[in-house]
Amino acid sequence: MSATTTTSRMPPAPEPKAPTGRRDKPQKWGSPVTYFIALLFVGVCIAPVLYIVLGGFRTNSQITTEPAALPRPWVVGNYVDILKSTVFWGEFANSLIVAITSTAGIVALGLMVSFVIARYDFRLKGAMYSLFAAGLMFPMVIAITPLYLVIKDLGLVDNLLGVIIPQIAFGLPTTVIILVPFLRAIPNEIEEAAAIDGMSRLGFFFRMVVPLSLPGVVTVGILGFVGSWNNYLLPLYVLNSQANYTLPLGVQVFSSQYSTDTAKVLAFTSLAMLPALIFFSIFEKRIVGGLTGAVKG
């Protein structure tokens, strides 16, 4: 009887909550006009790239008779000839050296400058940040003539350093604007706790600041690499000998030498822009995430 009494006094089991239904609601599609405009923009961006890549698999007669058709048959000889060329790989190596060195300089110097602006208080701090922000409105094409004179006085004409150093300088404004919000968002309590533990400011910078700002660092690194790889104007002014040419200059020279062989020119252009496209496509999400974090910061 006691068991019966105990059972009768037990509270009833809670009834399962009814699902809210948020997950069951179908997502609403946007306006068809919006999707049409988006697809139109995507097509405008992708169509020239596809035309260049596919054009390298065609013959000159195919390009002349049917400019918009697919290759029939597919010709791989154009790409094979370019990949066998020592000139192409020499220009590829120059572009790689310039891009990697410029990116390393942009990231290292930009991170240090951003750390000082974001974490320290000093006179003219706002003016320094405004100066870097104003650098975004000062493109290289405006300063190319006085920049060339400075490079000439330094004896860096026809030298890869004459391209690397200015690219680092012109890449710093974007880097600072992106990284300063990341570094400002680091709580002061972390820095205070690190100081209590006996960590120096330099140790705090390398052991705490760099890992916490890694999304922004990756973003500016990708932007710096792609911008350096595609830079054409500065190498055009600085580099004179073909042994020092980067790939954008190599495309121009190759187009002049083989102006009658359109298919081979398209193949060379495709291989020249392919590394930047692949690099950008792989790290596209990192760029979006880094820029989003910079805006939130």
N, C-alpha and C positions, 0 to 999 in steps of 0.2 A: 504494500500500500504506500510505503514511503517512496518507493521508486516512482509510483504513479504520480504522487504529489510533486515530486521534484521535477518530473517531466512536464507536468502541467504548468509549473511556475517558470520554466525556461522561456525567455523572450523569443518571439518568432524570428526566423531567419530573415535578414533584410532582402527585400526583393531586388533583383538586378535592375540597374538603371536603364531606362530606355535609351537607345542610341540617339545622340543629338541630331544625326542626319547630315552633319556637315560634310562627312566623307562621301555620303551617298549622293550628294547633289552633283549633278554634272557641271563641269566647268563651262562657263559661258564663253563662246567664241566672240571675238571682236568683230568690228565691221569689215565686210569683204573689201571695201575700198582701202582700208588700212593694210590688209594683207597684200592686195594688188600693188600698192605703192612700195611696200617693203620688198616684194619679189622683183619689182621693176628696178629698184636700186641695187639689189643683189645681182641681177642679170647684167646691169651696166658695169658693175665692178668685175664680175667673173668672165664675161664674154671676151674682153681683150686678152686676158691671160690664157683662156682656152684656145683662142685663135692662134696665139704665138706658139703655144706648146704643140698643138696639132699641126701647125704649119711646118714645124721641123720634121714631121713624119711624111711630108709630101714632097713632090718634085716641083720644079719651077713651072712645068707645063700644067700640072694640076692646079697650082695657084693662079695661073693666068686664065685658064679656061673655066674653072669652077672655084671661085675664091671662097665661097661659103660651104663647100661640100666637105665631107669627111675624107680622109686619105684612102685612096683606092688605086693600088695597094699601099699598105703601110711601108714606108721606107725608113729603116733605122740607120742607114749609112751616114746621114748627116750628123746624127748624134755621135756615132762611132768615130767619125773623123775629128770631131771637136775634142772628144775625150782622149784621143791619141795625140793631140797637139800639146807640145811642151809650152807653147806660148800661153794657152789657156790655163794650165796648171800653175805657171809662174804668176800670172795675174790673180789667180785664185789665192795663192799663198800670200801675195801682197795685201789683198783685201782682208784675208783672215788675220794677218798680223796687225793691220790698222784697226780692224773692228775690235779684236780682243783687247789690244792695248788701250784704245780709246775708252772702251767700256769699263775696263779696270780703273782707269784714271777718273772717269766720271763718277763711278760708284764710290770709290775710296774718298776722293776729295769732297764730293757732294755729301756723303754721310757725315764727315767730320764737320763741315761747315753747318750742316743742318742741326747737328747735335749742339753746337755752340749757340746758334740762334734760338733753338727751342728750349734749352735747359739753363742758360745763363742770362743774367741781367747785367747789362752794361750800357754805356752811352752809345747813341746812334744805332741801337739794335734794330729799331723799326726802320731806320733809313737804310741799313744794310739789307734787310729783308725786301724793302721796296725796290732797292737797286737790282736784286736778283729777279724780282717780279717784272721790272721794266725790261730786263733782258729778253723776256718772251716776246716783246714787241720790236725787237731789234734783230732782224734776220741776217744771216751771213751774207746774203747777196748785196745788202747795202754797204757792208764794211769790207767787201772783197778787195777793193783797190788799196786802201791803207793797210789792210791785213797783209796783202802781198808785199808791200814795201817793208813792213816789219819783218816778215819771214826772210826777205832778201837781205836785210841788214844783219840778221842772225846767221846767215849762211846756210839756211835750211831749204833753199830752192832745190828741186829734184831730189828731195830726201823725204822718206816716209814720216820722219818726225815733224816736218813742216805741215803735214796733214793731221797727224795725231794730236799735237798740242792745241791747235785752234779748235779741233772738234771737242776736245775735253772742255775748253773754255766755253764754247757755245752750248754744250750739253749741261752745264752746271745749273742754269736757271730752272729748267724743267725738273732737274733732280731735287733741287732745294725746295721748290714749291710742293713737290709730292711728299718728300720725306719729313719736312718740318711738322706737319700734323701728326704723323706717326710717332715722332719722338716726344711731342707735347702730350700725347695721350698716355705715356708711361707714368704711372702714379709716382708721386714724390715719396710715398712710403717705401717703395722698393729701393730707391736710392738711399734713403735714410737707413734702412735695415742693412744695406750693403756697407755703408760707412761704419755702422756700429760693429759689423763683423770684421772690420779692418780692411775692407776692399778699397783699393785706390780708385781714383776717378778713371784712370786708364783701364784698370781691370773691370770696373763697372761698364765702361763703354764696350769693351770686347766681349765680356761674359754675359751681359744683360741687355744692353741696348741693341747690339747687332742681331741677336736671335729674335728679340721682340719686334724689331722693325723689318724682319725678313720679307714679308709680302711686299712692302714698298721697295726694298732693295732689289728684289727680283724684277719688279715692274720697271724701275728706271734702268736696270741692266738690259732688259729686253729692248726697251725703246732706244737705248744708246747703241746697242749692237745693230739693230735694223737700220737706224738712221745713219750710222757710220758705213754700213755695207752699201747702202744705196746712194751715198753722197757722190755727187758728180762735179759740182761747181768748183769746190776747193782743190781736188786733185787735178782738175783741168788747168788751173792757174799755177799750181806748185810743181807738178811732175812734168818733166820734159822727155826723159828717155823711156822707151817702151819697156825696158827691164824693170822699171819701178811702177808701171801702170797698175791701177786697180781694175777690177772687172767692169765698172761703168765706163771707164775710158777705153778699155779693151773692146767693148761692144761698139763704140764709135769708130775706132780704128778698123775693126773687122768689117763693119758695115761699109766703110769707104773702100777697103780693098776688095771685097766681094759684093759690090753693089749689084752686080748682075745675077748673083746666086742668092735669090731671096730666101729659099728654103734653108740654106745653110746659115744665113744671118739669123733667121728665126730660131734655129736650133741653138746657136751660140747665145742668143738673148735669153732663151728658156733656161739654159744651164746657168747663166749668170744670175738670174733672179731666183732660181729654185732654192738655194740655201736660205735666203731671207724669208721666203714664203713658208718653208718647212719649219724654220725656227719660230716664226710668228704664230703659225697654226698650232704648234705643240704647246706653247705657253700663252695662248690667247686667254684662257680662264684666269691665269695668274695676273695678267695685265688688268683685266676687269676687276678682279678682287682687290688688287693694290690700289687702283684708282678709287674704288668705292670706299676703301678704308681711309684714303686721304681726304675724301669729301666728308666722311663722318667725323674724322678727327678735327 
